[in-house]
Amino acid sequence: MQANCSRASPLPQARSHPLWLILALCLTACTPTAGLTEEPSAQVCASPLLAVDAAFDGGNFHRCEFLSTDAVLIEIHPEDAPPINPSAWYAFRVSPAQSNTALAITLQVQDGPARYWPWVSADGEDWTRLPESQVQRGLEEGAMQIALPDVDAPLWVSAQELLQPDDYEDWYAALEARVPLQREEIGRSAQGRPLTMLRTEPRAEVVYLLGRQHPPEVTGALAMQHFVDTVFADTDLARAFRSRFALVLLPLLNPDGVVEGYWRHNTGGVDLNRDWGPFTQPETQAVARLLDAMDAQPMQPRLMLDFHSTQESRFYTQVAGELPGEKDFATVWLDRARARIPDFPFRHDALAPSAQQNTKNYFFRRYQIPAITYELGDDVPREAIARSAPVFAEEMMRTLLEQ
């Protein structure tokens, strides 16, 4: 069993409550959940000067231990036994007892490198990437040193920005205010969270956009939001596209993993992007039922994009010529985008279908359409994501409209 601090009730502000009370509140909120490891998890620790906890949505580390009053060791373990993709997520909160408190943090990752550069936030909403002067990594395998020289109030530290289900709800509402959309709950996750689909008006052709199968892959999620915002824009191109193509959006396929702060899996211990075909998990089963229902309608699938993140930006596509009678959509699309944003580096990796049971292979085999994994690098500047995703969206629309 793995013990996780309840995320329903955030800790009180450190200055309003003594640290022993903060610690006691978190410990009493920790309840066993159906975890995937047998080791206990201690997701809170304190010294006379500081407390560290992970009692919020997206918060997670395995355990922490103060080595002195102003130095803490935080261990990062995968949610299940290795091998697992090295996506060592972490997110925690530092609460000082007084102003101008310094903290030296050692992150130690088990079974993987310290992949993600830390971001910080004073409120859990607005995030800043820590400067290089405050971070050292690569000193030893899986280790990272973080220096926080002046902590005045509770400070969130995270592997990427926290982009949680509530943030998606806000985005859905903004989209619904712009274009006519049908919002539907297609199922529930293992922990009972809604699996939300948004779709535009029915058309003869349909484009599928999927996201967040892997919890830490925030840059891919940000790219998807900018991409969709562009397709739903009030422009001649976007209106022409929506008049011909229906769009089906599944932006948050692994809400449990996102809330729990997992590296890769859902709460069933399964990488959802390896469950397309077996459909052993409630999340992928819900999508399988949706596809069956969509196929019963007179709508022809034309494209699937699955948004992810990895160490560098790349697009995994089919090899040219694998779609008889079709132009090589992927090459035309990506070449056009590259011509418009030559300073945005990305790779086009055209691969023959493999036995891997991922979304890309499944959609290609089922529909014989371009099925593409859209990967953003972990460290792509957020400005570059906001600038590039609209270009990819616009050239996607132009290319499909021509076919």
N, C-alpha and C positions, 0 to 999 in steps of 0.2 A: 504493500500500500504506500502511496505517496501522499504526504500531508501538504495541503496548499492553504495559505491564508485566505480567508473569505474575501472576495472582491466586492461584496455588496456594501460594505461600510468602510470608506477610506479612513486612514488614521487622522486624528486631530492634529492641528498645527502644533509644532514642537514648542513654541514659546508659550502656548496657553496651557500646556499640560506637562508635568514632569516626565522625564524619560522612562522612569519605571512604570508609569501608568500607560504610556504608549506601548511599551513592551508587553505589559499584561493584557491590554486590549487586543493586540495582535495574536498573542498566544491563545487567548480564549476564543478568538475567531477562527483559529486553525482547526479544520475538520478534515478527517480522512476522506479522500476521494478515490475513485477507481483508477489508480495509477498504473504505470507500466513498469515501474522498478520496485524493488523491495527495500531499498535504502530509505530511511526517513529524510525528510527535507526540512531544514531550519531556515525559513525565509524571513528571518528578522534577527537582528543582533544590535547591541547597544554598548556604548562606553559612557563615562560621565559627561562627555561632550557632545556625542552624536548618536543618532539611531539610523539604521538602514533597514528598509523593508521593501516587500514586493506585493503589498496588499492592495492592488488595483488592477483593472483590466489590462492585460498585456504584460503585467509585471511577472518576472520569473528569474530565479536563480536557484541553484541547488542548496547552498548553505553559505553562511557568512560567519566570520570570526574576527573580532578586533584583536590585532596583535599588540596595539598600544592604544592610548586614548584617541590618537588621531591617525591611525593606520589600520586598514581593514583588508582582509583577504576574502574574496568572493569567488566561490567555485561555480562553474557553469557546466552542467551535465546535460546530455541529451535526454529526451523524455523516455527513451527506451534503450535497450542494449544495442551497442554498435554491431554491424556497420550501419551508419546513417549519414546522409549527406552533411558535409561539414558546414552547417548553418547555425553557428553558436549564438543563438538569441539570448539577450539579457535585457532586463529593464528593472530598475530599482529606484527608490527614493531616499534621499539623504536629508535628515531633519536635524538641524543644530539646536543646541540648548541656549546658545548665545550668538551674537553677531561676530562676524569676522573670524569664523572658525575654519581652519584648514583641515583637509582630509587627503591622505594618500591611499589610493585604492589599487590593489593588485587583483586583476581578474585572471583566474586560472581555468582554462578550458580543458575538459576531458574529451579525448577522442576527436580532436580537430584543432585547427588553428583559431586564433582570435580574429575572426573574419571581419567583423563589423566595427567601424570607427564610431566612437561614442558621440551621441547628440545629447544636449541638455535643454531643459525647459523649467521655467519658474512656475508654470501652471498646468503642465501636462497637455497643453494645446499648441503653443507657439514654441518652435524648436530652433536651436542653433547648433551647428557642427562645432565641436570643440577644436580649438586651434592646435597646430602641431606642437607648440611649446608645452602643452599640457598632457600629451599622450606619447607613450613609447610602446612599441610592440616589436616582436621578433627577438627579444632579448633571450628567450628560451621558448621551447615548443609550447604553443598554446597560451602564452602569457601576454598580458598587457598591463602597463602601468598608467594610471590616470591621476593627475594632480588637480585637486580643487582647492585653490589657495584662499578663497574668501567666500565661505558659504554663510549667507545672512539669513536665509529662510529655506523652507523645504525646496529641494531641487531634485527634479527627475533626471535620471541618466539612462539612456536607452541605446540599443544597437542601431535603431533607426527611429524616425518619428513614430509615435503611437497613432495608428490609424485603425480605430476600433468600430464595432458595429454601430454605435451611436453616430459616428462621423459619416458612415454610409447612409444612415437614415436621413441626415441633413442633406447629403448630396442627392439622394433620391427625390426629396421634396423640391429641391432646386430644379432638377430636371423636369419634374411634373409641372412646374410652373411655366416651363418654356415650350413644351410640345405635348400633344396628346399621348398619354402613356397608359398602358394597363399594367398595374402592379399586382403580382400574384405570389402567394406563398406556395411553392411547389413541393414542400416537404419540411421536415425538421431534422436538425442535426442530432447526433447521438445524445447530446445534453439538452435537447429540446429547443434550440435556437432556430428561428425561421430561416429558411433558404429562399431568398427573394429573387424573383424574376421580374424584369421590366421588359415590355415589348411595345413596339409602335404598331400602327394600324396594319392589318393584314395586307400583304402584297403577294404577287405571284412568285417572288424570289425573296430569300431570307438570308441574313448574315448573322452569325452567332459570335458573341464576344463574351469571353469567360475570364475570371480573375480570382486571385488569392487562394489558390489551392494550397500553397505553401505559406505558412504564417509570416515568416520574416521578410518576405519579398515585397517591401514597401515601395521601392522605386517602380516596380512593374505596376503596382496599384495606382500610383500617382500618374504614370503614363496613361493608364486606361482612363482615368478621369479626364485628363486633358484631351485624349483622343475622342471620347464620347461627347464631351462638351463641343468639340468642333463639328462632329457629325450632326449634333442637334442644334447647331447655330442657325441664326436667321440670315443665311446667305443664299445666293442663287444656287451654288453648287450643292449645299446641304439640302436645300428644299427639293432640288431635282433628284438627289439620291434617295431621299425618304419617300418621294412620290413613286419610285420604282421598287425599292427594296424595303422589306420589313427588317427590323433589328430586334434580336432577342439578346438581352443582357443578363448575365449571371455573375455579378461582380464579386461576390463574397461566398465562395464555395466551402470554406473551412472556418466557419465562425468560432467553433470551439477551440481550434488550435490557435487562432488569433487571440482570443480572450485568455487562454491558458499560457500564452507565451511559449509555444512549442517551437522546436527547430524546424520540423518538417511535416509531422504526421497529424492526423486527427486523433480523437480520444480513443479510437479503436486500435491505435498503433499502426495504422496503414497510411502510406503515402498515397494520397488520393490521385495523384497523377501517375500512378501505376495500377490503378483499379478500374481502368476503362476496358470493359469486356467482362471481367469477373463480376464487377458491380457488387462487391461484398459489403459495402458501407452505405449507411442511410443517405449520405450526401450524394454519392454517385448514383445510387438507385433512384433518387428523386430526379436527377437529370435524365436517366435512361427512360423513365416514365414520361417525362416531358417530350423527349425526342420521339417516342412512339406516338404520342398524341399529336405532335406537330406533323409527323409524316402522314397522318390520316387526313390532313388538310391539303388543299391544292396549292402547296407552297414548295418551291424547289430550293434546297440549300445551295448557296453559291460560294460561301467563304466562312471559315472559322479562324478566329484569332484568340489565342490563349496567352494572357499577360503574366510574365514572370520576372524574376531578377536573378542575376548571376554575377560573376566577377567582372565581366565586360559585356557591352551591349552587342547583341547578336540576334539574328532571325533564323530559326530552323525551319526549312521549307522542304518541299519535295524536289526531286531532281527534274530539271527541264525535260519534257517529253513523257512524263509519267501520267499526264492527263490527256488522253487521246482527244483530238478535236478541239482542244483548248489552247489559247495562247499561253505562254509562260507568264502567268499573272505575277508571280512573285518577283521574277527578275525585272519585269517592266516596272512594277510598283516601286521596288527598292532602288532601282537605278534612277528613277525620276526623283525620289526623295533625296538620294545622295547628291544629285546635281543641285538641289536647292539648299542643302545644308552640308556643304563640303567640310565644314569644321566640326561636324558631329561624327565621331568615329563609331562605326559599327561593322559587324561581319555578317555576310550572307552565307549561311552554312546549309547547302542543299544536300540532303541525305536521303538515301533510299529507305523505304519503310523497313523497320526492324521488328523484332518480336516483342519489344518493350510495349507494355500495355498503357501507353500514355494517351492524352487527349488528341494530340496531333495524329498519331497513327490510327486511332479509332475513327475519327471523323473522316480521314482520307479513305479508309477501307469501306466505311459504311456508305459514304456519299460520292466518292471519287471527285472531290472538290479540293481546291487549295486549303490546306489545314496547316496553320503556321503558329509556331511558338515565338512570341514577341518578348524578348529578354532585354531588360535594362541593367546596366552595370550598377553594382551596389553604391559606388561613390560618384555617380554622375551628378553634377551640380543640379540643384532643383530648377535653376533658371534654364539649364539646357534641356531638361525634361519638358518644361513648359513651352519651350521654343520648338523642340523637335516633334513632339507628339502631334500637334496640329498639322505639321507638314505631312507626316505619315498618314494621318487621317484624310487630308485633302487629296493626296495622290492615290490612296486606296479608292476613294470615291470616284475620281476621274477614270482610273483604270477599269474599275468594274462597270462604270457607265458606258464605256467604249466596247465592252464585250457583249 
